[in-house]
Amino acid sequence: MAFSFKFLPVKDLFFSVIPTIGTYIGYVEEISPKFLSNKIIAIGIGLAASIVLAIVFYKQNVKAYKKSLSEILATGYFMNFTGRLGKLIKSKDSIQFTFPDDSKQEFNTTNINIEIGIPNTLKSLVAYSEKIEEDSEILLINEPDRSDPYWVRGIAASEKLTIHEYPRTLFALPSYLKDELSNFKISERKSKRLFDHFNDKIEELRIEHSNQIPASRMNFKRV
């Protein structure tokens, strides 16, 4: 990604210049080793050490930023979509859905299954989302205790309903990482690590909320 000073915090810069300062002080106080007795060599080694440490700090901060970004998106997706839907299904005996033709149908929650596709890369996210949009239809969930019904994509067959989900929040990644995910060829390789972090966080949240969602009817799969 493009260089940004936000990944070089003051504390890291402070620690990165310590070797340089130490070298200068050592030279002035004549306590430097013999191979540092030459002023130019001493300054050069100090600056080189500072640059190396600055690069290390920068890369670590970039990695931490990418990981935290993926985890934030995973948390938002789970709490507002998948987790919310799972809690609803587990807490109700039946749920009413409104279909595109405005017809309504009520399904027993034991007959509702949820397929959640977690993509491996940005390319697979796009491909899976297109497939779901082609194969399923938009259904509104009518919750009596909520004034704002929300929608899902599903396929109804007789008395059974399969809801197909995928993390739409991952589409936000390219806007945060424009330089890395603006090209599909590059994004295939670089998005994999980000999506792995996303999946790891989803797994963590599934375990944390396992007593609140119907695990047997929620199939999380990598796509």
C-alpha positions as CSV (number, residue, x, y, z in Angstrom):
1,M,0.0,0.0,0.0
2,A,1.1,3.6,-0.5
3,F,3.4,5.1,2.2
4,S,1.6,6.8,5.0
5,F,3.1,8.6,8.0
6,K,0.2,7.3,10.2
7,F,2.1,4.0,10.3
8,L,5.1,5.7,11.8
9,P,4.0,6.9,15.2
10,V,6.1,9.2,17.3
11,K,7.0,6.5,19.8
12,D,8.4,4.3,17.0
13,L,10.4,7.2,15.5
14,F,11.8,7.9,19.0
15,F,13.0,4.4,19.5
16,S,14.3,4.1,15.9
17,V,16.7,7.1,16.4
18,I,18.1,5.9,19.7
19,P,20.9,3.9,18.0
20,T,21.9,7.1,16.1
21,I,21.9,9.2,19.2
22,G,23.8,6.5,21.1
23,T,26.4,6.4,18.4
24,Y,26.8,10.2,18.4
25,I,27.2,10.3,22.2
26,G,29.6,7.4,22.1
27,Y,31.7,9.1,19.6
28,V,31.7,12.4,21.5
29,E,32.5,10.8,24.8
30,E,35.1,8.5,23.1
31,I,33.5,5.3,24.3
32,S,32.7,3.9,20.9
33,P,34.4,0.7,19.8
34,K,37.5,1.0,17.7
35,F,35.7,0.3,14.4
36,L,33.5,3.3,15.2
37,S,36.4,5.7,15.9
38,N,35.9,7.2,12.4
39,K,33.2,9.8,12.6
40,I,31.7,9.1,9.2
41,I,31.5,5.3,9.9
42,A,29.9,6.0,13.3
43,I,27.3,8.2,11.8
44,G,26.7,5.9,8.8
45,I,26.1,2.9,11.1
46,G,23.8,4.9,13.3
47,L,21.7,6.1,10.5
48,A,21.5,2.6,8.9
49,A,20.3,1.1,12.1
50,S,17.7,3.9,12.4
51,I,16.4,3.3,8.9
52,V,16.2,-0.5,9.4
53,L,14.3,-0.1,12.7
54,A,12.0,2.5,11.1
55,I,11.2,0.0,8.2
56,V,10.5,-2.8,10.7
57,F,8.2,-0.6,12.8
58,Y,6.4,0.6,9.6
59,K,5.8,-2.9,8.3
60,Q,4.6,-4.2,11.6
61,N,2.1,-1.3,11.9
62,V,0.8,-1.9,8.4
63,K,0.3,-5.6,9.1
64,A,-1.5,-4.7,12.4
65,Y,-3.7,-2.2,10.6
66,K,-4.7,-4.7,7.9
67,K,-5.5,-7.4,10.5
68,S,-7.5,-5.0,12.7
69,L,-9.4,-3.8,9.6
70,S,-10.4,-7.4,8.6
71,E,-11.4,-8.2,12.2
72,I,-13.5,-5.0,12.5
73,L,-15.4,-6.0,9.3
74,A,-15.8,-9.5,10.6
75,T,-17.2,-8.3,13.9
76,G,-19.6,-5.9,12.1
77,Y,-20.8,-8.6,9.7
78,F,-21.3,-11.3,12.4
79,M,-23.1,-9.0,14.9
80,N,-25.3,-7.2,12.4
81,F,-26.1,-10.0,10.0
82,T,-25.1,-13.7,10.5
83,G,-25.2,-13.6,14.3
84,R,-28.4,-11.6,14.4
85,L,-30.1,-14.0,12.0
86,G,-28.9,-17.0,14.0
87,K,-30.2,-15.6,17.2
88,L,-33.5,-14.9,15.6
89,I,-33.9,-18.4,14.3
90,K,-32.9,-19.9,17.6
91,S,-35.3,-17.8,19.6
92,K,-38.4,-18.3,17.4
93,D,-40.6,-21.3,16.6
94,S,-41.5,-19.8,13.2
95,I,-40.7,-16.8,11.1
96,Q,-42.7,-15.1,8.4
97,F,-41.1,-14.0,5.2
98,T,-42.3,-11.7,2.5
99,F,-41.5,-12.7,-1.1
100,P,-40.8,-10.4,-4.1
101,D,-44.4,-10.8,-5.3
102,D,-45.6,-9.5,-1.9
103,S,-46.8,-13.0,-0.9
104,K,-46.1,-14.1,2.7
105,Q,-45.0,-17.5,4.0
106,E,-44.3,-18.7,7.5
107,F,-41.5,-21.3,8.0
108,N,-40.9,-23.4,11.1
109,T,-37.4,-22.5,12.2
110,T,-36.4,-26.2,12.3
111,N,-36.9,-26.1,8.5
112,I,-34.7,-23.1,8.0
113,N,-31.0,-23.6,7.1
114,I,-28.4,-21.0,6.6
115,E,-25.4,-21.3,4.1
116,I,-22.7,-18.7,4.8
117,G,-20.0,-18.5,2.2
118,I,-16.7,-17.1,3.5
119,P,-14.6,-16.2,0.4
120,N,-10.9,-16.9,0.1
121,T,-10.1,-13.9,-2.0
122,L,-11.7,-10.8,-3.5
123,K,-12.2,-12.6,-6.8
124,S,-14.1,-15.4,-5.1
125,L,-16.2,-12.9,-3.1
126,V,-17.3,-11.3,-6.4
127,A,-18.0,-14.7,-8.0
128,Y,-19.9,-16.1,-5.1
129,S,-22.0,-12.9,-4.6
130,E,-23.0,-13.0,-8.3
131,K,-24.0,-16.7,-8.0
132,I,-26.2,-16.0,-5.0
133,E,-27.9,-13.1,-6.7
134,E,-28.7,-15.3,-9.7
135,D,-29.9,-18.4,-7.8
136,S,-31.8,-16.8,-4.9
137,E,-34.4,-14.1,-4.3
138,I,-34.7,-11.3,-1.8
139,L,-36.9,-12.2,1.2
140,L,-38.0,-9.7,3.9
141,I,-38.0,-11.0,7.4
142,N,-41.1,-9.8,9.3
143,E,-40.3,-9.4,13.0
144,P,-43.3,-8.3,15.0
145,D,-41.1,-6.6,17.6
146,R,-39.2,-4.6,15.0
147,S,-40.5,-1.8,12.8
148,D,-37.8,-2.2,10.2
149,P,-37.9,-5.6,8.5
150,Y,-34.5,-6.6,7.0
151,W,-33.8,-8.8,4.0
152,V,-31.9,-11.9,3.2
153,R,-31.5,-14.0,0.1
154,G,-33.0,-17.4,0.1
155,I,-34.5,-20.4,-1.9
156,A,-37.8,-21.8,-0.7
157,A,-38.7,-25.4,-1.5
158,S,-42.1,-26.6,-0.1
159,E,-41.9,-26.2,3.6
160,K,-38.1,-25.7,3.7
161,L,-36.1,-22.5,3.3
162,T,-32.3,-22.2,2.7
163,I,-30.9,-18.7,3.3
164,H,-27.7,-17.9,1.5
165,E,-25.4,-15.4,3.1
166,Y,-21.9,-14.0,2.4
167,P,-20.0,-11.1,4.0
168,R,-20.9,-8.0,2.0
169,T,-18.8,-6.0,4.4
170,L,-15.7,-7.3,2.6
171,F,-16.6,-5.2,-0.4
172,A,-15.4,-2.3,1.7
173,L,-11.8,-3.5,1.8
174,P,-10.8,-2.0,-1.7
175,S,-11.9,1.4,-0.5
176,Y,-9.5,1.2,2.5
177,L,-6.7,-0.4,0.6
178,K,-7.0,1.2,-2.9
179,D,-3.4,0.7,-3.9
180,E,-3.3,-3.0,-3.1
181,L,-6.8,-4.1,-4.2
182,S,-7.3,-1.9,-7.3
183,N,-6.0,-4.5,-9.7
184,F,-7.6,-7.9,-9.8
185,K,-4.4,-9.8,-10.5
186,I,-2.6,-8.2,-7.5
187,S,-5.7,-8.4,-5.3
188,E,-5.9,-12.2,-5.7
189,R,-2.7,-12.6,-3.9
190,K,-2.9,-9.8,-1.4
191,S,-6.5,-10.2,-0.4
192,K,-6.0,-13.8,0.7
193,R,-4.2,-12.9,3.9
194,L,-6.9,-10.3,4.7
195,F,-9.7,-12.7,4.1
196,D,-7.9,-15.3,6.3
197,H,-7.9,-12.8,9.2
198,F,-11.6,-12.2,8.5
199,N,-12.4,-15.9,8.7
200,D,-10.3,-16.4,11.8
201,K,-12.3,-13.7,13.5
202,I,-15.6,-15.2,12.3
203,E,-14.6,-18.5,13.8
204,E,-13.7,-16.8,17.1
205,L,-17.1,-15.1,17.2
206,R,-18.9,-18.4,16.4
207,I,-17.3,-20.0,19.4
208,E,-18.0,-17.0,21.6
209,H,-21.7,-16.9,20.7
210,S,-22.2,-20.7,20.2
211,N,-24.9,-20.8,22.8
212,Q,-26.9,-18.2,21.0
213,I,-27.0,-19.5,17.4
214,P,-28.3,-22.8,15.9
215,A,-24.9,-24.2,15.0
216,S,-26.4,-27.3,13.4
217,R,-28.3,-25.2,10.9
218,M,-25.7,-22.7,10.1
219,N,-23.1,-24.0,7.6
220,F,-20.0,-21.8,7.3
221,K,-18.0,-22.7,4.3
222,R,-15.0,-21.3,2.5
223,V,-15.7,-20.5,-1.2
